[in-house]
Amino acid sequence: MSAPQTGLQFDGVALAVFTVLFLLVAVMGFLASRWRRPTDIMHLDEWGLGGRSFGTFIAWFLLGGDVFTAYTCIAVPALVFGVGALGFFAVPYTIMVWPIIFLFLPRLWSVSHRHGYVTTADFVGGRHGSRALTLAVAITGILATMPYIALQLVGIQVCLDVMGVGGGPDTPWIVREMPLFVAFALLAAYTYSAGLRAPAMIAFVKDTLIYLVIAVSILYLPAKLGGWEHIFATAGEKLAKTNPNTGKPLGGLLLSDKQIWPYCTLGFGSALALFIYPHSVTAVLSTKNRNVIRRNTVLLPMYTVLLGMIALLGLMALCAGVTTGGNNSLSVPLLFKQHFPSWFTGVAFAAIGIGALVPAAIMSIAAANLFTRNVYRAFISPNATPAAETQVSKVSSLLLKFGALVFVLALDKSFAIQFQLLGGIWVMQTFPALVFGLYTRWFHRRALLVGWFVGMVYGTATSYFVPAPGKPGTHFGGQIAEIPMLGEAGYIALTAFALNVLVAVVLTPIFRSFKMAEGVDETNPSDYEADAGDAGVAQDLPTH
Amino acid sequence: MTNRTRYMLAAPLLGAPIVALLMPGIYNRTEPTFAGFPFFYWYQLLWVLITMCTMGAAYLLVVPAQKAQKGRGEK
């Protein structure tokens, strides 16, 4: 990792505040195993889904902490800092997501509760009766989640760097990375012992801190920088400057004609994909009845307001003349460091650092559950007891986090980012089997599988040929490519998804006419409307 | 209100934010500004608040309809 850059002096006060808050949270994480104490934690419904008991209030914190990650807090303003209006797509994205999930998540909740499903792949397997499709969904989910965990650690690292922790380039590697190791070890230990209860409890602290920091930034910084009008005007001037790499303007306060399609497809595509990520589904399935999630779609847009404000920090950083030396991820941390007193910088960085712990914990639990249920139990040990399952999940969540750490330390950071962008494209390809599956069995299971495969290959290949801006010949440089036959540029995930659906629609009647086996559907229509208290949705869930 | 009416009313409430945001043609402009914010920015932020209201209304419409349906044993 790059050592602290020029001007990143060691800031002892900030680091002290950061450390105290971080340790406080670690203690909470360990205590969480006693919170709403289950009779037996060695069950995936307990360790992996917090006893499926969370109400509206806890679910709001958990989902917010899960979806609006530390990396988001760094990456969204970094993009706005770099290109202006296009980066603001995060706002329409996180608005459109609420009506979309209002429709399909209650159905997923109901069918999962009646059948004791823990993962999306569990549902896909039960609905379509295809082991191959189940495995495809599980592997896609794990692959998409891993780089996401890695990026949370990158979020912590950025804050540590800006605080000047770790010394200069001459410091031995092991000393430089020590703080990250410690943060990571604490995270791993309490997730192992408390499961999903740990991030649920920490989410309270995380969100309180983030709302506080953003409220202060939005009230204090504009006054200091000369008012909103001045911020927009100055940021606009800076964005109009020519990018030496491409010979074009850096960006603008409004979208250029060429950015209209990318803006819409990025927003809509990301909104479709967000709640089929394993970690989102894990949080949704931990709620105690069908309507918790719907009630939350009314309240969760609060986080969209927050994200909008965070995006605007990118413009403030432009106005304040922050120089990032090419690493735009540093824009907001540097803005905080330059304009806040040291102790509040510590609070702000703790908010980002703790903000990394919540999603990292949930993501590792979600991916571990996928591995346990849909790889280990499905293919290795079909008769595993709930306790054995939970043990496998606990250990694999450790391994996943360790993998993410190695990812961040051993490989170039940009590789994690590229991999995460690919993950978004991949996870989108599980949408037909999962979400269409909640409404219809019309699609043939093999057609869904071929559609998934075509979408994965098209998405990966197309991304491979996208060069980084101003660097022809490079690969995986972005998420935007020309949409075939339309001549406009769009989000690759959405194009791949359209192709995926097209293939599934064309192949379904063909496979059916050849009388290929349909697979057994273990669900029935009433399962999709079931609520807590109904028959089969009892307190003691069926143990698979 | 019949269940059918409830669902018919909820649909546009859910669709409105998506339609409003998938047409950048109408909001990709600077004027009118509001409190220093170009239209592009305040229009989208305003839609967050509108969405909270439409989601709340859709929730109030849909949940009783579901309960009524289950009560009658319709699936």
Interface residues (C-beta under 8 A of the other chain):
Chain A: A85 F88 V91 P92 I95 M96 W98 P99 I100 F102 L103 G227 W228 E229 H230 I231 F232 L253 L254 L255 I260 Y263 C264 G267 F268 N291 R294 R295 T297 V298 L299 P301 M302 T304 V305 G308 L312 P525 S526 E529 D531
Chain B: L14 G15 P17 I18 L21 L22 P24 G25 N28 R29 T30 T33 A35 G36 F37 P38 F40 Y41 Q44 L45 W47 V48 L49 T51 M52 T54 M55 G56 A58 Y59 V62 V63 Q66 Q69 K70 K75
